[in-house]
Amino acid sequence: MLASQYAEGIQLRIINDEKSINFGAIFENVVAQELHAHGYDLYYFNSKKQGELDFVIERNGYVAPIEVKSGKDYQRHNALSNVMENTEYAIPQAFVFCHDNVSVCNNVCYLPIYMVAFLVKEMMDDILYSIDMSGIQ
């Protein structure tokens, strides 16, 4: 259904297994759908100084930037590198979903695109509030 919304006859090109297709937008939409299905709020980051990130989520109480790469140069991500090098942000880990195997370089985790399905949001315990009204007369 997602591909039906794209122009330029992309549907037939996908079915015909053409190699020249830029899957960037398709991959980004798949990642957005998976993150949303797992309960993540979707945020986008854009800064003139840093660049733009495809997604920013909260994971284990920290900000986790996500880049989605469909090409072979998936290790080239200027904005992600800029954000990770910024000590003010103190981001412990970033994810790049791509067309390659699992690998880790510094604090960037490279994962095959299908593994976004395994990025599950942690569930917070319910917080119970009690009100002390003993001082009210």
Buried (B, 14 or more C-beta within 10 A) or exposed (E): EEEEEBEEEBEEBBEEEEEEBEBEBBBBBBBBEBBEEBEBEBEEBEEEEBBBBBBBBEBEEEBBBBBBBBEEEBBEBEBBBBBBEEEEBEBEBBBBBBEBEEEEEEEBBBBEBEBBEEBEBEEEEEEEEEEEEEEEE
